[in-house]
Structures are given as structure tokens and as C-alpha cells.
């Protein structure tokens, strides 16, 4: 499963920014096909695995 770009992503992005003050808008920007780069940044910044990040995004 991959994060989806669009209105749903915008809502999830805002929730992530509120939950994790260490994240920036730039950390959560991605282009279709570049999801893995964004997930790697989030994994590093949050100290969570790729799978944990995806579950978190899906739960929002």
C-alpha cells in the first residue's frame, strides 16, 4: 500500500504535522512514484519502520 496524493492525503498530512512537530511540509511532500523517498525520510525522523509509517498513515 502506498500513500495517495490528493484531498485525502492533504487531510492525513495535516494530521501528521499536528501529531509530530518534528515534521515539516517538505518532509510530507512527494511525487507519484517517489513515495519510497518520503517514507524513508519519515522512517528516519520518527524512528519507525516503513511498515509502521504506512500503518500510521492508513489509520489517519
ZABA-721844 format. One record per residue (C-alpha): residue number from 1; y, z, x. Coordinates in pm, 1 decimal. Layout:
<r NUM, <Y, Z, X>> ...
***
This chain:
<r 1, <0.0, 0.0, 0.0>> <r 2, <349.7, -86.1, 120.8>> <r 3, <690.2, 36.2, 11.9>> <r 4, <854.2, -217.2, -216.7>> <r 5, <1209.1, -338.3, -182.0>> <r 6, <1421.3, -333.8, -497.5>> <r 7, <1558.2, -94.3, -756.2>> <r 8, <1254.0, 131.9, -730.0>> <r 9, <1294.4, 151.7, -353.4>> <r 10, <1662.7, 238.1, -388.9>> <r 11, <1573.2, 542.1, -602.1>> <r 12, <1299.0, 651.6, -361.7>> <r 13, <1528.6, 601.4, -64.4>> <r 14, <1792.6, 830.8, -215.2>> <r 15, <1529.9, 1096.8, -286.0>> <r 16, <1405.2, 1079.5, 73.9>> <r 17, <1759.9, 1113.1, 205.7>> <r 18, <1809.1, 1426.2, -5.7>> <r 19, <1473.1, 1574.2, 97.2>> <r 20, <1509.1, 1505.4, 470.2>> <r 21, <1859.6, 1549.8, 607.6>> <r 22, <1744.5, 1411.9, 945.1>> <r 23, <1700.6, 1064.5, 793.0>> <r 24, <1974.9, 805.0, 772.8>> <r 25, <2019.6, 498.4, 555.2>> <r 26, <1936.8, 287.7, 860.0>> <r 27, <1601.7, 466.2, 900.6>> <r 28, <1508.7, 364.0, 547.1>> <r 29, <1624.3, 1.5, 563.9>> <r 30, <1361.5, -262.0, 605.9>> <r 31, <1296.6, -626.1, 553.0>> <r 32, <988.4, -758.8, 379.9>> <r 33, <723.9, -795.9, 648.6>> <r 34, <884.9, -523.0, 864.8>> <r 35, <750.1, -222.6, 671.7>> <r 36, <541.9, -103.7, 967.2>> <r 37, <851.9, -63.7, 1184.5>> <r 38, <1019.0, 152.9, 921.1>> <r 39, <702.4, 359.3, 871.9>> <r 40, <679.1, 416.1, 1248.2>> <r 41, <1037.8, 545.6, 1255.2>> <r 42, <973.4, 777.0, 960.4>> <r 43, <648.7, 898.6, 1112.3>> <r 44, <825.5, 984.1, 1436.5>> <r 45, <1127.9, 1150.9, 1273.5>> <r 46, <928.3, 1351.5, 1018.3>> <r 47, <624.8, 1431.2, 1233.0>> <r 48, <387.3, 1289.7, 972.4>> <r 49, <118.5, 1023.6, 990.4>> <r 50, <171.0, 676.5, 846.3>> <r 51, <-65.4, 766.6, 563.1>> <r 52, <127.7, 1086.9, 486.0>> <r 53, <453.5, 889.8, 473.7>> <r 54, <304.0, 633.8, 235.0>> <r 55, <167.8, 906.8, 5.8>> <r 56, <508.4, 1075.5, 6.2>> <r 57, <684.9, 751.5, -85.8>> <r 58, <437.0, 678.1, -362.6>> <r 59, <474.2, 1028.9, -509.3>> <r 60, <854.7, 994.4, -543.5>> 
***
